[in-house]
């Protein structure tokens, strides 16, 4: 079962967004890494889902995307495509995980993550 493990807030003003969520909800944001600010929303995984704030790219300039953890990113991409999703960014490799972005048949964006 795919589990939601995080979120991304995309903004054209990520510094301002970070400040807003820190002041209003006391979220803790890390120093930007590649323009992505990891956000801690609670003390542990039981108290909230962590995520991040970044400057939205050209293909998703603003909005919120959930990140869904999967056992096989290749299988999840294939199955999502079979059911009408389109790939926004194909599988990318990072140090500890693989990541892809898709849009479902209704236009909602989401990310897929497979840990290594």
N, C-alpha and C positions, 0 to 999 in steps of 0.2 A: 504494500500500500504506500503510495506517495504521501509523505508527511511534509507539511509546511514548516520550514525551519528558519525562515527569515523573510525580510522584506527590503525593498529598495525604494527610496523616495528620490525621484529625479526632479531637479529644479534648475533653472537657468541662473539662480542665485543661491548656490549651495551654502555659502557662508551665512547668509541671512536665514535660510531655513534651519541650519544647525543651531543658530542662536535662538530662534523662535522655540524649537522643540526642547532645548536645554532649559530655557526660562519657564516655559509653560508646564512641561512634564518632567523636568529634572533628568532628561536623558543625558547620558555621558557620551560625548563623541571623541574618538581618537584623532590624532594628527592625520591629515589626509595622506593616503598612500595611492599613487596614480590617480589622484583626484577623488578618491573614494574615502569617505569618513565612516569607519565602523561605528555603530551606535549600540550602546548598552542600555536596555530599557528596564532591567531589573537585576536583582542580586544573583539570581541563578536561573536555570532554564525553566523552573517551575513557576517563576513569577512573571514571565513574559518572553516574547520572541524578540531576539535582537535583530538588527538589520544594518542599514547604512544609508547615507545621504551622499549624493553625487551630482555633478553637473550633468544634466541629461544629454545623451548623444543625439545626433541628427535623427536617428530612427526611433527615438523615444525621448523627446525633449523635456517632458514633464509628466508626472503621474506616479502611481504606485504600482509596483510589481511584487507578487509573492515569489518566493523561491521554494521549489518542491524538490525534496531529496528522493532520488531513485536509485535502484540497484544497478541498472544498466542505462546509461544515457542514450546509447545508440538504439536500444529497444524502445525506450520512451519516446524518442524523436520519431521513430518509424511509426509507432502506434498512434501518436498524436497526429501525424500527417495523414494516416489512413482515415482518421476521423475528422478531417477538415482543417487542422491547424496549419499554419505556415511558419517557416523558419525566418526569424529576424536576424539572428546571428548563430551560425552553426557552431558545433562543438569546439570549445576553446580549452586549451590545457593550461592549468596553473600548477604551482608546486604541490598542493595537497588535494586538488579536485579538478573535475571537468565541469564546464558551465556552458549552457546554450540558452538562447532566448527565443521564444515562440509567441505567436498570437493565436488564440483559439478562434473557432468559427464565428464568434460573436464580436471579436475585436479586442478582447481582453488580453493584455500581455502577461507573460509569466516566464520565470526562469526554471531551468532544470539543473540540478547539481548531483554529481556522482562523486563521492569521496574515493580517493585512491586507496 
